[in-house]
Amino acid sequence: MFLPKRHDCFDAKQCKTEIWHIKPKDIKQANELKKCKNAGCNAYFLICFENKDVRMIDVDIVIYILSQNKKSVKNVNLKKWDLLEELKEYGK
């Protein structure tokens, strides 16, 4: 998502439960998102958990979780994400 003064790169995931199980392809995507973040973009995963509960998790947090030898993320304490709300915040 590229807007004036805001550049976001994300990868979208879908889960049938309240836990995102990180797969090898997700690790590769995290590495690519980290490159985007290093270039100045906001980089994160958007995860659609059960019941269409969309949450955002920054790529640095995912990399930290992986460094702790964990391979799953619960939807607890993750920021809710809604495109219209994000655009409203951008417009302020």
C-alpha positions as a Markdown table, in Angstrom:
| # | Residue | x | y | z |
|---|---|---|---|---|
| 1 | Met | 0.0 | 0.0 | 0.0 |
| 2 | Phe | 1.7 | 3.2 | -1.2 |
| 3 | Leu | 0.3 | 6.5 | -0.2 |
| 4 | Pro | 2.1 | 9.9 | 0.0 |
| 5 | Lys | 4.3 | 9.8 | 3.1 |
| 6 | Arg | 3.3 | 6.3 | 3.9 |
| 7 | His | 4.6 | 3.0 | 2.5 |
| 8 | Asp | 3.3 | -0.3 | 3.8 |
| 9 | Cys | 4.3 | -3.8 | 2.8 |
| 10 | Phe | 2.5 | -6.8 | 4.1 |
| 11 | Asp | 1.7 | -10.4 | 3.6 |
| 12 | Ala | -1.8 | -11.7 | 4.4 |
| 13 | Lys | -2.5 | -15.0 | 6.1 |
| 14 | Gln | -5.6 | -16.8 | 7.0 |
| 15 | Cys | -6.2 | -19.1 | 10.0 |
| 16 | Lys | -9.2 | -21.2 | 10.9 |
| 17 | Thr | -8.4 | -20.9 | 14.6 |
| 18 | Glu | -7.1 | -18.2 | 17.0 |
| 19 | Ile | -3.5 | -19.4 | 16.4 |
| 20 | Trp | -1.2 | -18.6 | 13.4 |
| 21 | His | 1.2 | -21.5 | 12.8 |
| 22 | Ile | 4.3 | -20.1 | 11.1 |
| 23 | Lys | 5.4 | -22.3 | 8.2 |
| 24 | Pro | 8.7 | -22.3 | 6.3 |
| 25 | Lys | 7.2 | -20.1 | 3.5 |
| 26 | Asp | 6.2 | -17.6 | 6.2 |
| 27 | Ile | 9.8 | -17.4 | 7.4 |
| 28 | Lys | 11.0 | -16.6 | 3.9 |
| 29 | Gln | 8.3 | -13.9 | 3.6 |
| 30 | Ala | 9.4 | -12.5 | 7.0 |
| 31 | Asn | 12.9 | -12.1 | 5.6 |
| 32 | Glu | 11.6 | -10.3 | 2.5 |
| 33 | Leu | 9.4 | -8.0 | 4.6 |
| 34 | Lys | 12.4 | -7.2 | 6.8 |
| 35 | Lys | 14.2 | -5.9 | 3.6 |
| 36 | Cys | 11.2 | -3.6 | 3.0 |
| 37 | Lys | 11.3 | -2.4 | 6.6 |
| 38 | Asn | 15.0 | -1.7 | 6.3 |
| 39 | Ala | 14.2 | 0.4 | 3.2 |
| 40 | Gly | 11.9 | 2.6 | 5.3 |
| 41 | Cys | 8.5 | 0.9 | 4.8 |
| 42 | Asn | 6.1 | -0.3 | 7.4 |
| 43 | Ala | 6.3 | -4.1 | 7.1 |
| 44 | Tyr | 3.9 | -6.5 | 8.8 |
| 45 | Phe | 1.8 | -9.6 | 8.5 |
| 46 | Leu | -2.0 | -9.3 | 8.4 |
| 47 | Ile | -3.6 | -12.3 | 9.8 |
| 48 | Cys | -7.3 | -13.1 | 9.4 |
| 49 | Phe | -8.1 | -15.3 | 12.4 |
| 50 | Glu | -11.4 | -17.2 | 12.9 |
| 51 | Asn | -14.5 | -15.0 | 12.6 |
| 52 | Lys | -12.8 | -12.6 | 10.3 |
| 53 | Asp | -10.8 | -11.1 | 13.1 |
| 54 | Val | -7.9 | -9.3 | 11.2 |
| 55 | Arg | -4.8 | -8.5 | 13.2 |
| 56 | Met | -1.5 | -6.9 | 12.4 |
| 57 | Ile | 1.9 | -8.1 | 13.6 |
| 58 | Asp | 5.1 | -6.2 | 12.8 |
| 59 | Val | 7.8 | -8.2 | 11.0 |
| 60 | Asp | 10.3 | -7.5 | 13.8 |
| 61 | Ile | 8.0 | -9.1 | 16.3 |
| 62 | Val | 7.6 | -12.2 | 14.1 |
| 63 | Ile | 11.4 | -12.4 | 13.7 |
| 64 | Tyr | 11.8 | -12.1 | 17.5 |
| 65 | Ile | 9.2 | -14.9 | 18.1 |
| 66 | Leu | 11.1 | -17.1 | 15.6 |
| 67 | Ser | 14.4 | -16.3 | 17.5 |
| 68 | Gln | 12.8 | -17.7 | 20.6 |
| 69 | Asn | 12.2 | -21.0 | 18.8 |
| 70 | Lys | 8.5 | -20.5 | 18.7 |
| 71 | Lys | 6.5 | -21.2 | 15.6 |
| 72 | Ser | 3.0 | -20.0 | 16.4 |
| 73 | Val | 1.3 | -16.7 | 17.4 |
| 74 | Lys | -2.0 | -16.3 | 19.2 |
| 75 | Asn | -4.3 | -13.5 | 18.3 |
| 76 | Val | -4.2 | -12.1 | 21.8 |
| 77 | Asn | -2.6 | -8.6 | 22.2 |
| 78 | Leu | -2.2 | -8.1 | 18.5 |
| 79 | Lys | -3.4 | -4.8 | 17.0 |
| 80 | Lys | -6.8 | -5.0 | 15.2 |
| 81 | Trp | -6.5 | -3.9 | 11.6 |
| 82 | Asp | -9.2 | -2.4 | 9.4 |
| 83 | Leu | -8.3 | -0.8 | 6.1 |
| 84 | Leu | -10.9 | 2.0 | 6.4 |
| 85 | Glu | -9.6 | 2.9 | 9.9 |
| 86 | Glu | -6.0 | 2.9 | 8.6 |
| 87 | Leu | -7.0 | 5.3 | 5.9 |
| 88 | Lys | -8.8 | 7.6 | 8.3 |
| 89 | Glu | -5.7 | 7.7 | 10.5 |
| 90 | Tyr | -3.6 | 8.5 | 7.5 |
| 91 | Gly | -5.9 | 11.4 | 6.6 |
| 92 | Lys | -5.4 | 13.1 | 10.0 |
